[in-house]
């Protein structure tokens, strides 16, 4: 029976972050599906965050790439594949294997990743295959390898159930990994576990924390070295564990003792000494501690040292390999871990092997090739730099959007424009990167893919197809295999199904391993097709390091001497510091989440968050436009005044692209500087200049059909039910602008040229298809009611459409806080006050807010806290 006809729920895995939540999906028609959390999946036990909950809104064929394209013309698969194979083969023959490159993605399934790595490293003969995971967690990989000898995450989600203290470092877990956050909150309720958040920003994760340390960006090594020095002074170093299981370099303790007293660390981190002492004492008193770290640690030009500073603390105090005690790297993408396992990074070979000669020979024997790359390839930033220099002549980009996401993204665009041959395989037709492609290949998307992924705690899960692929859409592993066959390696790429690839991947992991590497999934080396199809989630590696042994030549882990680097002072030209990150309900460059009207309600624009004191000094008010500039370029954002920012620092999201906004492109701002060990770029501390952007008018357009990107000072668009919301600002005559942007139809209008005020609506057969409101001064109407008119059962009166509100006033629910139940901030404030609600649970009982995915619970708690504080004076 085809997937479309299935009525039983299909167990699959979420498309988003590295938590790896299980889903039960029930197809209800053509490209329609009901999504629920899988109660039997160990990662989430039935819970889903807002993004996973609304996956059903993203599975249509809207915006899909459905046919191979050569240039701007549709082509058959045979012609497209032959062209790609020939151009890559000719380039290798003329310039050598290092003249070509692949840039792949944590959105690929493990089977896709494996075949891509095998083709590039094993048969083309170059290690120039890197992944966008380089941008999010490669410093964790490098830190693990320095400390443990292998890239092994020594923790599981079960450790969260056993811990008595959670230390979150550089992670807005409540927004970026909500299910992990909810699991920690459950442990707090059940066992009284404490929570410490270490983050320059006061994020939503801090709302329920026992302690928040808003440290100076980049001072994490000082903090962790200070913590380790404190533990040593208090006699908490596990000397027996060190003697048996950890190698300590000569002079390690002498170096640690220098400048790591409480007061020196407090100055380095720019936090009160009393708060620092409280953290140190809490850690010292709590053996069952899980330290979770994410992009705030990794995305730094000192990221690897920051990772090792955390690992040093856990190794030296013996808080590893025990229930509830572990350092825990939380990955960002759904299959970043699977990519690490197969060798998707340019710095690793395959199956957790490096490029040692014996490993190169071993992989060559297994794959039956004498062309295996003998040295690491170009990491992402260097890869695109070499592309710009003309050294890379052909590049294949799979399932990612580097024209948006790479640092100094304008330089990346210039490199792509100059490259003789660019191939993009993607499920989306129009992306910022696809605009540079000579060939575009239509790849399967979530809901069509069939294979495996590995989550943050090493659990391998199946991702299963809910729908058949559209006629000319193919899985990535198939596309890559076909290129390999056409380049002359027919027997090496004769896979008929994903299970064939998975079996080979499992065999390689155990081939001549003999326990040398922890990554060994040989139990599935001969798994049958039916068993593969029915595979339940399972975690490899057991409880890593529980026996005190590590995959190093002497069986010991290593403490790594790291010291706090000097933090450069602000420059007059770039006096502020930019931090970047994710929004709660969006994902990467919004090619999937941007299709969901629900997910677009929480943050409808790219906002630059700025402290009130900085905003006042710059003359910026809440809601103004601000231009953020660096030496690499500039972008425009809506200003959000936020006391959670440190003075002198601003925050911007990573999601907006040329397809969704004239501003808000954050990737072009950071410098292309990288960590010397991992090659990971530093996105968290970019010197910037912020200026108010003065405009003559501002407004918004609500339209059933999306207009082409609009030429004006600021325009950004998001999906709403049955249409689009486009926020606008500009100069010049607003009436001329209105005439250019409004669609054809029956137009009603009320304009006041002297005041620069335009109110217009366009109707067809009495139904609203567009509404435009522009003001030079004064306020604009709420968008909510006008958005509702795009799908209203009854036609609204022309006067109401021009006013932007119904004849009978409705309560203003305010900005959406709970996406799952469409509950706004004003609704929450009124209910908390009128009904005297004093807990998140009480709010949930009254309004349902916070009872589904739980992502909004920190925001609800903050509203309750604000009311209680006000009541107590």
N, C-alpha and C positions, 0 to 999 in steps of 0.2 A: 504494500500500500504506500502511495506517495506521501511525503510529509504533509502536503496540503489537506489530505483526506483523514489524517490522524485525528482521533478525538481524545485519546488518552494523553495525559500530560507528558511532556518530554523533559527529562532532567538534563539541564545544561548548566553553563557557567556564565556569570555576568561579563559584559564586554568592557568594563571600566577598570577600576584600580586593582592593585596587587592583593587586596584582601581575598579575592577569588571566591565570591559568594556563589553558592548554588542557587539555581532557579528551577522552578517547575513552570513550563510554558505550555499553554493549551491553545492550539490554533482554532480560531472561530470563524474562519473564512479566508478569502483571498487576501493575503498580506495583513491579516488581523490576528492578534494573539493576546491572550490574557497572561499576565506575568505575576507570579507569586514567588516568595522565598521558599527554597527547598528545606523543609524541616529536618531532613536527615543529613544535610551537608555539614561537615564538622566546622567549616569556617564561619557560618552564619546562623545555623539552626533555625532557618525560616525567616530571618530578618533581612530587609533590604533597605538601602538608603534611597534617597529621592531619585537619583539617576537610574539605579536598577529598577525601582518601582515603575518608572515611566519608560522603560525600554520599548514597550508596545507602541509608543507614539513615534518611534524612529525606524520602523521596519518597512515603510513604504518604499516604492521605487523613485520617489521624488529626488531629483538631483543625481541620480545614479549614472555611472558610466556603464553603458549596456553593450557597447560594441568596441572592438579594437579600432583605434584611430591612428592614422599616419598623417602627421600634420593636422589639418582641419578636415580631413576626409575619412570617411568610414572605410575600413578594410576588413578582409577576411582574416581569420586566425592564421591560416597558413602563410599568407603574405607577410603579416606582421611579425610572426615568429621567425620566419626566414630572414627578414631584414635585421632583426635584433641579433640573431645568431651570427649573421655574416659581418655586421659592423663590429661586434665584439671580437670575433675571430680575426678579422683583418687588422683591428687595432693592436691586438696582442702580437700578431705576426710581425707588424711593422715596428712597434714601439716597446714590446715586452709586456709581461703580465702585470707589472705594476702601473701600467698606463690606463688600467680600467679599475672600476670600483663599484661596490654595491653599498647602498645606505638603506638599512632595513629598520624594523620597528618592533616594539613590544606589543603591538597589535597583531602580529603574526602568531599563528599557532606553532607549537614546538615542531611539528612535522614540516611546516613551511620553512621555519628557521633552519632546520637540519639540512634540508636539500640546498638552500641558498649557501650555507656555510660549506657544504661539501663541494658544490660546484666551484666556488671561488677559491677556497684554500686547497682543495684536493686535486682539481683538474685544470682550472685556469692557472693555478700555481702562485697566487698572490694572497696575502692576508688583508688586502684592502676591502674588507667588509666590516663595517661598523654599524652601530644601531643607535636610534634615538635614546635608548637606555643609557648611552654614554652621558646624556644630559641630566640624568636623574639619579643614578645610583652606582656609577662606576667607582666613585671614591670608596663606597662600602666594599666593593669587590676588592679593590687594592688593599684596603685596610685588613680585610679578612685574610687575604693571602699573606700579608706581612706577619700577621699575628698567629694564624692557625696553619698556614701552609696550603690552604685550600679555601675557595670561596664557599664557605658553609655558614648559613644563618643558624646559630646555636640556640634557637628558641622555637617555641610553638605557641599557638593561641591558648593551649591548655595552661601554659605558664601564667597567662593573665588571670586565670581562675584561682591560682595558688599564691599570687604575689601579695605582699603587704605594703609595697610602695611602688608607685609608677613614676618614673622620671621621663618626661617627654621633652626631647631636645630638638628644637627646630622643626616642630611638627604641629600644624593646626589640625590635630587628629579629628576633632569634632566635625570639621568640614571635609577634610581630604580622605579620611578613613573612618566614616561614621560608625560602621558596625564594630570595629575595634574599640572605638570610644565607648559605645554602648556596653560592650563587654567589660570594659574597665569600670564603668559606673555600676554595673551589676555586682562586680567584685567588691566595690566600695560599700555598697548597701549590705552585702552578705557578710563581709569579713572586716569592714572598717578600714580598708586599705586607704592609704594616703596618696595624693596626687600633687606632684611638683611639675610646673611647666616652665621651661627655660626657652624664652623667645623674646626678641627685641620688641615685638608687637604684643599688645594685650588683645589676643584673639578670642573667639568664642570658646575655644578650648579652656581658656583661663577662668571662665565664669564659675566653674565648680571646683577649681583647684584650691588646695590648701595653701599653696604658695606659688607665686609667679615671680620669676627672676627676669626682668627685662634687660638682659645683658647687652653690652655694646656689640654690634655686629662684628663677627670675626674673632671674638675673645673666648671662644669655647675651649681652646687648648689651655688657656690660663685657668679657666674654671675647673676643668677636669684634673689638671695637674694639682691645683690647689686642693681639690677633694681628696686625691690620692695622698698628698702630703699630710692632710689632716688625719686620714685613716692610719697612716704610719705613726704619726705622733700619738694617736690614741691606742696603739698596739693592736690594730685590726688587720694587719697584713697576715695572710694565711701562709706562714713560713713553711709548714709541712707540704702544702699544695705546691708552693713555688719549687721546693726542693724536688718533688716527685714529677711535676708536670709542666713547669715553666722555666724557660731559659731567660736569665736576667743579664743584659749586657753590662760589661764592666763600666763602672762609674754611673750607672743609672740612678742610684739613690742620691749620690752626691749632687748630680745635676738637678734632681727633683727638689732638693732642699733649698736651692738658690731662688730667692724671690717668691716663694709660694706660701708665705705666711698669710694669715687671714686679711690683714689690712692691705697688703700689696695686691692680692687677688681682687679684693673689692674695688680698688682703684682701677685695676686693669679692665675689669668687667663693667665698671660704672654702676654698681649696685650697692645698697647700704650694707655695711659689714654685718649688722644684726641679722638681716635676711639671709646673707650668705652663711653665717654661722648656723642659723636655723636649718638650712638645707644640709649642711655638712653633718650636723648632729642627727638629723632625721635619717640620712643615708647610713651613718655609722651604726645607728641603733636598729636597723631593719635589714637583716640578712637576706630576706626574700624580696629582692629588688629587681624589677625589670626596667631597664633603660631603653626606651624606644627612640630611635632617631630617624629623621627623614631628610627632606631636601634642604632644610636650614643648615644641616651639617654637610651634606654631600655637595651642594651647589656652591662651592667655594674654591678659590685657588689654593686653599690650604685644607681642602676637604679630607684628604687621606690622613693627614696628621690629626685632624679633629676626630676622625673615626678611631684611630689608634689610641688617642687619649682616653676615649670611652672604654675601649677594650682593655687597656692597661688597668683601669680601676677594677673591672670585673675579674680579670685574671689574678691580680695581686691580692684581692680579698676573697678569692675562691668562689665568687658568685657566678658560676657558669656550670652547665651540665647538671644542674639541680632543679627540682620543681620550683617554679616561681622565682628563679634567679638567673638572669641572662641579659646580655646585650642583644637588642632586637632591631635590625634594620628593616624598616617598612618600605617596600617598593611601591613605586607609583603606578606602573602599568600592569595590565592583566597578565602578561606573559613575559615580563622582564626576566623573571627567574628561569623560565624555559629557555630563553635566549642565552642566558649565562650557562646553562647546562650543556647546550650543543656547541658553544663556541661562537656565538653571534657577535661578540666583541672582537675588535681587531687585535687586541692584546692577548687573546687566548686561542688555543688551537681547536680542541673539541673535547667533550666529555670531561671537563675540568682539567684538561691537560694543557701545559704551556708548550713553548717551542723548544724545549730541551731536545737534543739530537735523538735520544732514544724514543721520545714521544713522537717526533716527526716520522721516524722509521716505523714505529708501531702503527700509527694511523695510516701510513702508506701501505703497509701490509694488509691492513683490514680493508681499506677501500680499493686495493688492487691498482695503485697508481704510484708512479715515481715522480710526480709533479707537486707533491705536497709543499706548501709554503714553509720555508725554513726559518722565518723571522716574523715578528709582529708587523702588522700593517699600520696604515694611517688611521689615527683616531679622528673623530668627527670634525673637530675644528681644523686640524691639520689637513684632513682630507679635502675640505672645501677650500682651504687656502691653496692647496696644490692644484685644485680644479681651476681656481682663478688665475694661477700662474701658467696654466696651459700644460701642466705635467700629466694631469688626468685627462684623457681624450674621450672617454665614454663612461657614463655613470648610469646605474639603474637604481631608482629610488622606489622602495616598496612600502606602502601603507603608512606613509608619514609625510609631513609638510614642512621641510626644513626652511623654505622661503619665509616662513613665519616664526618657527620655533628656535632656530639657531641664534646664537649671539651674533651681533653685527649683521643682522639678516639682510640688510641692503647689499653688503659685500657678497653674501651668498647668492643673492639674485643676480648680481653682476657676473659671478662665476658661472652660474647656470646658463645665463644668456650667451656667454662666450664659449661654452663647451660644444665641441663638434657633434656630440650625440648624447642625448638625454632620453632615457626611458623612464616612465612612471607607470607603475601598476598600482591601481587604487580602485576602490568601489565608488568614489565620488567623481563626477564628470569635471566639475570646475573647482580647482583649488589654486591657491597662489603659486604652488610649485608646478602643478600641471600645466600652467600657462607657458612654461619653458620647455615642455616635452616635445621631442620629435616623434615619439611613439607613445601612445597611452594604451595600456592593457587593462581590460575590465576584470577586476578580481572580486571574489566572493566577499560578502560582508557578514557581520554578525547575524545569526539566524539562518545563514546558508552554509557556514563553515562547519567542518567536521574534523575533529582532532583533539589534542590535549593542550592544557595550559598548566603551569606550575605557579602557585601563589607564594606569598611572602614567607610562609612557614613550611615550604617544601612539599605542600600537598599537590599531587597531580590529579587533575580533574578532567573529565571529558567535556568538550564543547560540541554539542550535537546540532545538526541541521533541523530547523523548524519548517523551512520552505525549500523547495527545489531552487537551484540557481536559475536565474533568467537565462534564456536560450543561449546567449553567447558569453555568459559570465563563467569564469573558471576559478577553481581554487589556486592559491599561490603556489602550493607544492607542485601542482600539475604544470603551471606555466613555467616554473623554473626547470622542471624535469624536461619539458619539451625543448627548451633552449639548450640544455646540456646534451640532449640526444642530437639536436641539429648541429651542435659544435663538434660532434664526432664521437661522443662517449655514450653510445647507445646502451651497452649492457650495464653501465653504472647507474643509469637513471630509468630503470624499467619498472617503476612503481605503478601499481594498478589502483591502489587505495591508500588512505592514510595509515591504516594498520601496517602496511608493508614498511613504511618509513619508520613508524614507531618501533617495530621489532628490530630494525637495523640500529636505530638509536640505542635501544636497550642492550643489544649485543656489543656495540662499541663501548658502552659504559663499563662492561664487565670484562672485555677482551684484555687478557694478560694484565688484569688489574691486581689480583691477589691481595686485596685489602689496602693497596697503596693509596687509593683515593676513596673518600667516603661516598662520593656520588657513584652509586652502582645500582642500577635498576634491572640487573640481569634476571630477576624473577620473571620479567616479561619478555625475555629474549625469544621465546617461542610461543608467545600468546596467540591464540587463535582469533580469527576474525570475529566470531560470535562473542568471545570473552572480551575482546577489545571493545566491541559495541556496547557491552553491558558493564564495562569497567566502573566500579565504584571509586569515589575519591580515596586516595591513599597517600601517605607521607613517607618519603624515602629518608633514610638516615637514622631512624629511631630517635633516641635522645643523644644528639651529638656531644661527645666529650664527657659523657657520664662516667666513663672509666678512667678519665684523666689522661687519655692518650690522644695525640693529635697527628694529622697526616704530614709530618715533617720527617726528615731523615733520622733525627734522634727521638722522635715521638713526643717532643715537647712543644708547647706553644712558646711564643716569644713576646716579652715586653719590648716595646719599641720606644726609644728615647725621642720625645717630641718636645719642642719648646714653642712658646708663644711668639709668633712673629710680630714685629712692630706694625701697628695699624697706622697707615698713612693719614696725616691730618687732611682736613678738607681744603680744597684748593679754591682760591678766590673766584675762578671762572666756573667751578662746579661745586658750590658750597653745601649741597645736600647729598644724601645717600638714598638710592633707590633699592627697594626690596621687591621681589616679584613672586607671584604664586597663583594658586588656583582659587576659583570661587566654588561655593558649596555645590551648586547644581549644574555646573558646566564642566566640560571635559576637553582638554587640549585645544584644538582650533575649531571646535563646535561643529564639525561636519556632521556629527551624529546628534549630540544634545541640542544643537541649534534647530533641529527639526521639531522639537517638542515645545508646544506652547506653555505647558505647565512649568517646564524647567527654565523658561525664559522670564518668569515672573519675579523671581527673587532679586536678581541683579540684571536690569535691562540695558545697562550701559557700562562701558569701561570707566571705572572710577579711579581717581588718584586720591588716596587717603592721606590726609595731612593734619598735623597737630594744630590746634587752634592758635597757638602762639606764632607758629610759622605762617599760618594763613593770614593772621592779622598783619604781620610784618610785610607780607607780599600783597596786601590789599585784596585777598581772595576771600569771597564769601561762599558759604555752602551752596552748591548748585551752579557756581560760576564755571566757566571753562578755563583750563590751565594747560599750558604747553610745557612739556617735560623734554629737555634737550640734553644730549650728551655729545661727546666728540664724534660719535657714530651717526647721529641723526636726531630727529625730534618727532614727537607724537602728541596728540591732543586728547585730553580726558575731561570728564566732568569731575569737579572737585567735591570730595566728601570730607567734611571736617570731623576728625575722629581723635578723641583724647587717648585712644589706645596706641597711637603712634608715639614713638620717642621724638623729642624735639630734634629737628635737623634731618629727619628721615621720612620718606614717603613710601607708599606701597601701591603697586599696580598689578592688575590681573594679566594673565598670559594669553587669553583666549581669542581676542578679536583679530580679524584679518582684513585684507582688502575687500574680501567678499561680503563682509558684514559691517564695515565701518571705514569712514575716511580718517579716523584717528584710532587711538587705543592699540596700535601695533607696538607691543612691548618688546618683542624679540630684537628689533633693530637697535635698541638702546644700549644693551650691555657690551662691554669690551670683549674681544675674542681672546681673553686671557684664561689660562687653564691651570689646574693643579699639575705639578710636575710629575707626579706618580701615576695618577689616574687619567689625566687628560680631560677631566670634567671641567666645564666652564663655570665661572663664578657669576651666578645670576643674582646673588643676594646683597651685594654691596657695590653698586655702580655709582660713581660720582655723577651728579646731575645738577642742572639748573632748572628751577620751576618759575614760571611767569604767568601772570594772569593774561588770558586771551580776551581782549575786548571785541565784542561783536555788536552789530547794529540791531539785530533782532534775534529772537529765538522762538521755537515752535515745535510742532510735531505733526506728523501725517499718519493717519490710520487708513490702511488700504487693503482691499481684498487681494489685489495682485501686487507683488513687489516691483517697484520701479527699478530701473537700472541704478547703479551707484550714482549718487547725486553730487554734482560739483558745487560745493559750498564749504564754508569754514569748518563745519562739523556736521556729520550725518552718520548715524549708527542705527542698525535695524535688528529687530528680533521677531520671532514668530509669536503670534497671538492666535486664539481660536478663529479660524476662517480667514486669517489674513496676517498683516504685518503692522508693527509699530515702528515708525522711523522718527527718532529724535533729531531735531534740526537746529542749526544756528548759522547766521551768516551776515554778510554786509550787502550793500546795494539795495535796490528797490525790491521790497518783498512781494509786490504785486507781479512784477516781471517773473520772479522766482515761482510764484504760485501758478501762473499761466503755463510755465514750462513743466511743472511737476504733476499737475492734476490730470487724471485720465479723462478721456472723452465720456460724455454722458450728460444727463440733465443736471445742470449746475445751479445751485443756489448760493448766494453770497451776501455777506454784510461786511463792508470794508470801510475803514477810516484812514485815508492816506496820510492825513496830518499826524495821526498818532501811531502810524505804522502798524495798524491792527487789521488783520484779515481773518475772517471766519468763513469757511466755504465747505460745501458738501456736494458730492456728486452721486447721483442716483441713476439706477437703471431699472425700469419697470417698478418704480417706487421703492426699491431696496437700496440701502446705502452701500456704495462700493468704495468711497473715499471721503475722509474728513480731514480738513487742514485748518490748523489754528496757529497764527503767528502774532506775536506781540513785540513791540519795541520796549515798552515798559509795562509793569504790572504782572499779574499772575495769569497762568494758563489754567484751563479747566482740567479736572481729573480725566485721565485716559480711560478708566475702567468702564464707565457707562457707554462711551462711544465704541469701545471695543465690543461690548455686548451687542451693539446694534448691528454688527456684521452678521450675527447669527440669530437676531431676535425674531420671534414668531410673528410679531406685529410691527408694522411700519411706525417709526417715530415721527412726530410732527416736524416740519421744517424749522420752526422756531427753536424747538428743543435741540435739534442737531446743530444749529448755529450757536446756540448757547453752550452746547457741550454738556448738558445736564437735563434730566427729565423735568417736566412741569412740576411734578410733586417731588421735592427733594428727598434723596436717599442718604442713609448714613454713609460717610466716607470710611471705608474699611482700612485705608492707609496702605503703605507698602506691604507686599505679601511677605509673611514670615514663614507660615506653614504652607508649603507648596502642595502637599498631598491633599489637604482639605481646603485650600484657598482661603486661609484665614490671615487677615491683615493685621498690622500693628495696632491701628486704632481700635479694631474689634477686640483685640487682646487686652489693651489698656482699659477699655470700658468694662469688660467682663471681670478683670482682676479687681477693679475698683468697686463696681456695683455689687458684685457677688462675694466680695471679700475673699478671693481665692489666694491661698498662701503657699501653694505647691504646684509643681509642674503637673503632677497627677491630677490635682483638682481642676486645673485648666483643661487637661485632656478630657476629663469627665464632662466638662461643661461645653467644650467647643470641638472636641476630637483632636485638636492641634497637639502634635507631639506624640500621638499614639501609633503612628505607622512606622515611618523610617527612623524617627527620633532625631533627625538632623537639626530640627529647629529647637530642640529642648534647651540648649544653652541660651538662645535668644529669649526664650520664654522665662527662664530662670533670671536673666538679667532684668527683665521688666518687673518681675516680682520683687527682686532685690531693690530696685530703684524706688518702688512704691513703699516698701518697708522702711528704707532709709529716710524717705521724705516724711513718713508718719512719725518717725522718731526724732525729727528735727534735724 
